[in-house]
């Protein structure tokens, strides 16, 4: 079972930036879609942003203009730069990686992001 390696969560001052990273320890260039989901208490898990191996991106509406997702295909690593954080961004953030040759995706264990306002 592949375990995605997440880092970067924590407590952030109101309006502050935060950068999340996630690496998939598999063969280079073997991941199709990589992305971040989040789940706040009492709410369903939702897509925050994802990016294809070709660079196509999707963002949650509330993150457009504030969040930027990027990736390094050779390292199977995805980054989520979050700026101007607001209380509604507080959640557990999960990394997801969809391999090219598997029907199911890999998930991370989750990292807590808390806006301190």
N, C-alpha and C positions, 0 to 999 in steps of 0.2 A: 504494500500500500504506500503510495507516494504521499508524503507530508509536505505541504507547501510551507515555506518559511516566511512568515510575516514579521514586519517590524515597523516602528514609527508611531504607534498609538500613544495616548497619554492625555494629560490634563492641559488644556490650552486656554490662554486668556481670551476674553471676548474679542472677537475680530481678528484673532491671531492666525498665523499660518501653521500648517502641519503637513508633513509629507509621509505617506505610507509607502512601504516597499514590500514586494512579495516575489519570491523566487521559487521556481519549480525545478527540483533537482533531477532533471531528466535530460535526455539528449538535446543538444542545441537544435533550434529551429523545428522542434517537434510539437509545439503548442500553437493551436489555431487562435481561439479567442481567450483573452485574459481580461479579468475585470474585478471590480469591487462591488460587493453588496453590503447592506447594513440592516440591522434590526434593532429597533428601539423597544424598550419595555412595553408590552401589551400591543405591539404592532407586528405586522407581517414583514418578512424579509423583503427588501426592495433593491432593485438595481441602482447603483450610484453612477457607475460609468464602466464601459468596457471598450476594448480595442482589439481589432483583428490583427493578424500577422502582417497584413498589408497597410495597416495604419488607419483604417476606418474606425470612427469613434461614435459612441452613444453616451448621452448624459441624462441624468435625472433633471427635470425642468428647474428645480430649485438650485441645482449646481451649475447651470450654464452661466458662464462669465466668472465663476468663482473657482471651479475645479478644472484641473488639467490632467488628463491621463496620458501616459507615455509608456514605452516599453523598449527593452533591448532583446531582440529576438535571439541573438547568439547566446545570451545568458538566461533566456526564458524568465526574464524579470519584468515586472510591471510596477509602475510608480503612479501614485495619485497625489498630486499637489493640491491641497485645499487651502484657499485663502478666505479671508473675511468670514471666519467661522461664526455661526449663530447657534443659539441653544438647540434649535431643531436638528442640528447635525450630530448631537450627542447620541451615540449608539455603539453597538459592537459592529465592527467592520470585518467582513469576511472576504478573503481572496478566492477567486475561482479561476481555474485553468482548464480549458477544454483541449485535450490532445488531438492530434490529427488522426490517430489510428485507434481511438476508443470511442465508444458510444457515450460513456459517462465521463463526467468531469471530476477533477480533483478540487478539494476544498481545503482552506486553511482553518485553523482552530478559532480564529477570531481575535481581534485586538480592540480594546476599548478606547473610544475617543470621547472625551468629555469637554464641553465648553463650560468654562468656569463662571460665566456671567450669571 
